[in-house]
Amino acid sequence: MKSSEIRRRFLDYFASKGHTVVASSPLIPGNDPTLLFTNAGMVQFKDCFLGREQRSYVRAA
């Protein structure tokens, strides 16, 4: 089994449980000089944590 298949199955599982599948972010964000959330894989949620943005979902994969 290829890694892409494992990733797809992982995301399909969480999507079937009501999670919204969110696109991942690059390791080095283009417009953000901070690296606070990069190692945790949370770059795409930074503005949510900082209160700058609200999403239409509360669970994500």
ChimeraX attribute file (.defattr): number of C-alpha atoms within 10 A of each C-alpha:
attribute: neighborCount
match mode: 1-to-1
recipient: residues
	/A:1	5
	/A:2	6
	/A:3	8
	/A:4	9
	/A:5	10
	/A:6	11
	/A:7	11
	/A:8	10
	/A:9	12
	/A:10	12
	/A:11	18
	/A:12	15
	/A:13	13
	/A:14	15
	/A:15	15
	/A:16	9
	/A:17	10
	/A:18	13
	/A:19	16
	/A:20	17
	/A:21	13
	/A:22	12
	/A:23	9
	/A:24	12
	/A:25	14
	/A:26	11
	/A:27	12
	/A:28	12
	/A:29	13
	/A:30	8
	/A:31	6
	/A:32	9
	/A:33	8
	/A:34	10
	/A:35	12
	/A:36	12
	/A:37	13
	/A:38	16
	/A:39	9
	/A:40	8
	/A:41	13
	/A:42	14
	/A:43	21
	/A:44	15
	/A:45	17
	/A:46	14
	/A:47	13
	/A:48	12
	/A:49	10
	/A:50	9
	/A:51	8
	/A:52	8
	/A:53	10
	/A:54	12
	/A:55	9
	/A:56	6
	/A:57	9
	/A:58	9
	/A:59	14
	/A:60	14
	/A:61	15
